[in-house]
Amino acid sequence: MMFPRGWAARASLATALVWTGLVTSEAVAKAANSKCEGTEVPGKDLPTPVEPYPLNAAGWGPEAGNGLQFSRWAEDWTGMRTEGKAPVFKAIPLGASASLTLNAEARLRYDVYANAQLIPRNDYDQGLLRMVVGADWRLNPNLRLYSEIATGQRAGRKGTASANFQNDASLQQAFIDVRGHFAGSVTGLMIGRQEFADGPRQLISLSDGPNIRRTWNGVRLYVHGHKFRLGAFDLRATQLGSGSFDEKPSHAERLYGLNASFIVSSGKEPNTYLDPFWLHTTTPAFSSGGHTGIDTRDTYGARLWGRRGDLRFDWTLARQTGEYMGRQIDAWGLFAVQSHSLSSKGWKPRLTAHIDVASGGGNGAGDLKGFNPLYASSNYLGEGRFLSLTNLLMIAPGIAVSPSKSFSISAEYGFARRLNDGDAAYAGWMRAYTGTQHVHGSEIGGLLRVVGIYSVNERLTLTVNYEHFDVGDVLKRAQFPTGAYAYVGSIFRY
């Protein structure tokens, strides 16, 4: 038995779908906004930034609802200040066109595990606290500095906590954003430590589950127009220490590449996008087949997503090549997320489903065929991390309802099998279930997920999450037990 984790932006059907992974936050934002086109001026009623491309497809990371962003630097409160609608500490005038915006976030969560990592009697609970304060100093519309400091505290098994769970103080972000406006387009350059979540959530995410989120050090170039956007980036991971301000760039772990987005719909407003991408990653301590070494990988593919009437969809196809300890990499993944609204009235029921296929095999000899989900959202397949997007075929139907504007609940059941019987079944972080590579069969198990979200107000959200993993034939033969995970949590944003 267990109890839940927490947060989200708005307690609506859409938010529940985001957190269960049934619909992407971008698709939710698309459905929620009545006007989806870009804007030449900051928002007057919400902190939406100047953005010629549709904001939900601009690559600034997940939207939290009510105009807020998960990455708070993406907000712009200057338009609301001009209209006299900005809250205290937002877009504080500093003379001429300069302003200062302060933001804060507090997340409190209580986790409960039963047979964690499917290890018998590995039962425990823990409390998690995240606190973040940020400052956005805009010297003028073309130049700004953003900084953010966070602390993470863990109660329960504190002595074994990694630095992204137990951290006295961390300089999370500190970057300069320089931009120019040309013929209705925006061209900019971000230099410094920054969050990055521009891409399919099955590959790139903020890593929101731990107390301290993932950040990168380097440069990001962007060009945004009315019909397309282009991006280029060269980033090094931030290596965290558990003390105060002891993090540093890890020059061994690198992410660079190119991405883009194009409007492909033909209706009155943009609602379908094609996002091609290329990601080059260097992972210094990658483990596979009982060995650990440098994994250099190119991941390229495309994401087609948006909506058509009552149908929401988000489809990604990715291919991986590269080299791992002298062996060639030949892997692929296909991820299809969709939902269909049955009614816009009453409880607003919506049928949901996601189909995930990721290659596996080759741990013995020849090409390495195991797909690497890179920096995927841990929430996509569950915060319990019973499964990984490696050697996997998963079909997960579900349903979501919203009995009121402030409460929503969603549930799904995922049927998981492995594609290659000669390769192991994998838990989160590509951790192989020991011995499963020697067991015949394909059935890994079934994952039940139930999420309830209640919005107390625009800033405070309560979340309950429950996950139960029934082991299938492969894991039973390898002597793994059934496992469960739950959390209850709250998040406050200002």
N, C-alpha and C positions, 0 to 999 in steps of 0.2 A: 504494500500500500504506500501511497505517497501523497504529496501535496505540491504545488505549482511554482512556477517561475514568473517573471513579469515584464511586461510592458507592451505598449503600442500607442498609437496616437489617438485614435478615436474609437469609442466603443460602438462600432457599427458593423454590419455584415462585412463590409469591405475590409475593415481592420482585422477581423477574425481570420479572413482568408489569407491576408498577408502573413500572419504569424504562424498559421499551419502550413504555409508553403503552397497553398492551393491556387493562389493568384498572386502575381508579383505586385509590389507596392506601386510600380509605375502604372500597371493596368488599373489598379484601384484608383489612383489619382486621376487617371484619365476619365474613369466613370464618374468620379465625384465632382469634377470641375465642369461648370456649364460653359465656360469659355476656355478652349484648350490652346488657342493660338498663342504665339509669343507676344511680348509687350516691349514697347520702347521706353517705358517709364516704370519706376518702382510702383508696387501695388499701393492703392489708397486705403483698402480695407483689410488686406492681409500682407504679410512681409514677403511678398514675391519680388524677386530681383529683376532687373532689366535683362531680358532674354528673348532674342528674336525667334529662336527655335522653341517649340512647345516645351514648357518647363518640365513636364513629367518625363520627357525623353532627352533632357539636356545633359544627362550623365553626372549630375551632382549628388547622386546617391538616393536612397529611399526617402520618400516624403512621409512625414509623421501626421499629416492632417492639420486642418485649421491654419494652413499657411506655414507651418513649422517644418523643419527638415531634421533628419537624424544628424547630419553634419551641419551644425548651426551656422558655420561660416557662409552657407549658401543662402541665408536669409538677408533681406534688405528692408530695414524699417524706416528708411528716409522718406518714402512716400507717405507713410502713415503719420510721420512727424509733421510733414508739411500740411497735412489735413487736420492736424490736432488730435489724432486718434491713437498715437503711439503710447504704450504704457510707460511707466516710470523706468528709467535706465535704458530705454531704447532710443537710438539715434539722438543722443544728447548733443545739442549744438555746441561747437567749439570755436565758432567764428568762421566767417566766409562760408565755404562749402564743406568744412570738416565736421565730423560727428563721431561719437563714441557709443557703441552698443555693448551692453553687458548681458550675458546669458548664464543660466545655471541649470543643472540637472541633478536629480537625486533618485537613485534606484535602490530599492530594498527588496530582497528576494530570499525566500526560504526553500531549499531543495531537500528532497528525500529520495534516497536510492535504495532499491532492493536488488541484491545480486548485481551490483554495479559492474559494468564491463562483462557481465555474465559470469562473474566469479562467485562460486557458492559462498554464501554467508558474508559477502562483501556489502553489508548493509550499513548505511550511515546517513546522517543529515548534516546540513551546513547552512549558515547564513551568509549572505553576500550583500555588501554595500558598495555602491559606486557614487561618488560625488565629483562633479565637474563644474568648473567656472571658466568662462571664456570672455574675451574682449575683442571687438571688431572696431579698429580705428580707421575710419575712412578720411583720408586727407582731402580727397576730391573724388568725383565719379570715376576717375581712371587709376587711382592708386589707393591701396589700403594695406594694412597690416593686421594679421589675425593671430591670436595666441590663445592657448587653452591649457589649463592645468587640471589634473585628475588625481584622485586617490582611490584605492580599492582595498577593502577590508574583508577578511573571511573569518568566520567563526566555525570551528569544526575542522579537524585535520589541518590546522593552520601550519604546523611544522613542515608539512609536505606540499604546501601550496606553491604553485609557480608564480612568477612575478606578474603575470597578467591577472591573477586573482588577489594576491597580497602585495600591496605596493604603497609605500608611505606617501610618495608624491612623484608625479611624472609630468614632464613637459610634453603634453600630448601633441600639440600642434604649435608651430611658429613659422609663418610663411608670409611672403610678400606677393600680392596679386596686382599685376600691372596689366591694364587693358586699354584698348582703343576702339573707337566706333567708326566704321567706314561703310558708307552707302547702305545703312540699315543692318550691317553685320557687326559682330563683336569678335575681336581677336585679343587673346590674353595669354599671360604667362604666370604661372604660380611657381615660386621658388622657395624651398624650405621643407619643413616637416609638416605633413598633411595626411588627412584621411583620403582614401581612394576606393571607390566602389562603382566604377564605370564599366559595366559589363553584365553578363548573365550571372545571377546569384548562385548558380551551380558552379561557378568558377571564381568569382570575385565578390568579396563582401567586406563589411566593416568589422566582422567578428564581434558581434554585439553580445554574445552569451557571457564571456568573461567580464570581470569588472573593468579591466583596461582594454580598450579596443585597439585593433591593429592600426599602426600608422607607418608612413613611408617617408623617406628623405630623398629629395631630388627636384626634378623639374617636370612640369606639365604644361603643354602648349595646347590651346584650344582655339578653334575658329568656328563660330556659330552664325549661320544665316537663317533665312526664313524657311527654306526647304531642305536643308541638310546641315550637318555639323561634322567637323573633323577633329581628331585628337591625337596627340603624340605624347609619350611620357617615358621617363628614365628614372627609376626609383630604386632605393635600397631600403631594406627592412629596418625597422627600429628594434634594437636588441635591448630588452628591458632588464633592469635590476630591481630588486625589491626594496631598496632604500629610497632616499630622496634625491631626485634629479640625477640618477646614475645611469640613465639610458644612453645609448649611443648608436649611431648607424652601423649596421652590419654590412660591410662591403662584400661579404661572401654570398649574401642572399639578395638577388637582384630581380627586378621586374621591369621590363621595358616593352614597348610595342606601339601599335597604331590601332585606332578604332574610328568608327564613323556611324552616322545614323542618317537615314533618308526617309522622307515621307512618301509612302507608296499608295496611300488611299486616294480616292478620287471624289469623295463626298464634299459636303459644304465645310467640314472641319476635319483636321487631321486625326485619324484614329487607327492607322496601321503604319508600322515602322519596320524597316529592314536595317539591322545593325551588324555590319561585318566587323570582324576583329582579328587581330594577331597579337598574341602574348608570348613573349620570350621570358622564361623563368630559369633561374639558377638556384637550386636548393642544395646547400652544402652537406646536409646530413640526412639524405633520403634513404629509407630502409625498404628493401624488397628482397624476398627469397632468402632471408637470413643474413643479408649483407647490408652494409651502410656505406654510402659514398656520395659523390657529387652527381646530381641529376640535372642535366641541361636539356630543356624541353621547349619546343615551339608548339603552341596551341593556336590553331586558326580555324575559323568557322563563321557562322552567321546566326543571328537571332531574328526571327520574324514574330512580331507581337502586336497586340492591339485589341480591337473589338469589332464585331459585326452584329449590330442589333443587340440581342440578349446574350450573345456568345462573347466571352473573353478568352483569349488564347495567348500563349507565350511558348514558342517553340525554338529550340536551340540545337544546332548540329555542330559538333567540334571534332577535329582531327588532331592528333598529337604525334610529332616526330621528335627525334633528338638522340641523345646518347646517355647511357648510365653505366659507369664502370666498364667502358669499352664495348658495351652492347648497344645495338640500335633499338630505338623505341618506335613501335607501330601500334597506336591505340586510338580509340574513337569513343564518342559518347553522343547520345541522342536524348533530349529532355523535352517532353511535351506536357505543358500545363494548360488546362482549360476549365471553364466553368460556364454554366448556362442558367440564367435567371428564369425561374418558373412563374414568378409573379412580382410585381412592384408594389403590392399592397399587403396588408396584414403583417405576417411574420417574414415576408420577403424571402421565401425559400430559394435556394440556389444549389443545383447539383454541381459537384466538383470532381475533378480527377487529375492525376498526373501519372505519366508513364515515363520511367527512367530506364535507360539502357546504357551500360558502360562496359567496355571490353575488359577482359582479364586473360591471364595466362602468360606463359613464357618465362616463368621464374626459374626453370631448370636450364634451358639452353635456347639458342636462337634469339629472335627479336623479343624484347620485353613488350607485352601487349596489355599490361595493366594500366587502365586509365587513371590519371592523377587529377583529382578534383581541385588541385591547387589551393585556393583560398576561399573555398565554398562557404556559404552560410551554414553554420552548424544547425540552425533551426530548420533548414529545408527538409532534412530527413529525421528531424527530432533532436531536441536538446539532450536526450538520453544517450545519443550517439551509438545506437545499437547497429547502425548500418552505415556504409560508405558508398559513394558513387564509384565503385570499382568492382569489376566482375559481377555485375548486378543487372537483373531484370526485375523491375518493380512496377506493379499496377496498383494504384491506390484510389479507389472511388470514395466519395464522401458527400456530405450535405452540410449546408450552413443556413442558419436562420437568424433573424434579428427581431425578437419580440417587441422591442422598443427602440427608440433612437439612442438610448444609452446602454443597451445590453445586447450582446450577440453571443452565439455559441456555434461551434462547428465541430464536426467529427469526421474521421476517415479511417479506413482500414487498408493497409498496404500489404499486398501479397508479394513476398520477395523470393527470388530464385537466383541462382548463379548461372552465368552463361557458360563458363568453362569448368567442367567437373574436375579437371586436373589442377586447378588453382584453388586457393583457400577462399573461404567466405570472409568478408572484411567488416570490421566495426569502424567507428569514426576515426578520422586521421589516418586512414588506410592501415589500421592495425589488424593484422591477420588473426583470426580465431585459430589458435594453435592446434595443429593436427587435422584440420578440416581438408587440407590438400590431399590427405591420404584416405579420405572417406568418399565412397561413391554416392551419387545422388545429386539432385539440383535444388531441392526445397530448403531455403534458409529459414523461413518463418513468416510470421504475420505481425504487423505493427499497428496497434490501435492508438489513435491520438484524438484527444478531446480537449478543446480550448474554449474557455468562457472569458469574456471581456466586459467589464463594466466601467463606463466613463462617469466619474464623479462630477467632473466639470471639464472645461477645455484644457486644463493643465494637468490634472491628476487622473490616472487610469489604473485600475486594478485588474489583475490577470490571474486565472487559474488554468494550469496545464497538467494533463495526465497522459502518460504513455505506458503502454503495456506490450511487451514483446514476447510472443509465443514462439518458442524455438521449433523449427521444422526438423525434418528427417536428418539433414546433414549435421546440424548442431547437436541433436540428440545422440547420434552415433559417436560424436566426439566428446560426449559427456558434459555438455554445457547446459545449465539450467535456464528456466524462464526468468526474465528480468523486468523491472518496472522502474519508472521515474516519475516524479511529480514536483511541481513547484507552485507556490503562491507568491505573488509579488505586486509591487506598486512602483509607478514611476511618476515623477513630478518634473515638468519642464517649465522654465520661465525664460 
